[in-house]
Amino acid sequence: MNDPVGPVLRMGGEIDDVVAAIRDDNPDREIETIDRGSYVRVQTSTRMRLSLETLRVYLGPSYELALFSSMMPSFVGRMVTSSDELIWESIKTPRTDTAGAEEKNAEELV
């Protein structure tokens, strides 16, 4: 896969629901999951989006993005956060500004 981006998720009971939410939010992209036993790498090329709205469809109406952080020890690419979505973008492409978003840069850690 060229220029992969996306979260690395600790193995747990919510993995299938989170991956389903990611697939729903990225219908035009091929989403690859790589099971490493204790964690799952979820990736696509260049850009991936995950919305709070879609997470709540799968994980319940009271689910908050802060809970997602506890299951994501790492990620690949640039992560842009807002109150209602997470976006992983390639660090090789220009950043698209998102109003009120906080930018976090990281290299692949796992």
Beta strands, then each sheet from edge to edge (+ up, - down):
strand 1: 4-10
strand 2: 32-35
strand 3: 39-45
strand 4: 47-51
strand 5: 74-81
strand 6: 85-89
strand 7: 102-106
sheet 1: 2+ 3- 1+ 5- 6+ 4-
sheet 2: 2+ 3- 1+ 5- 7+
end
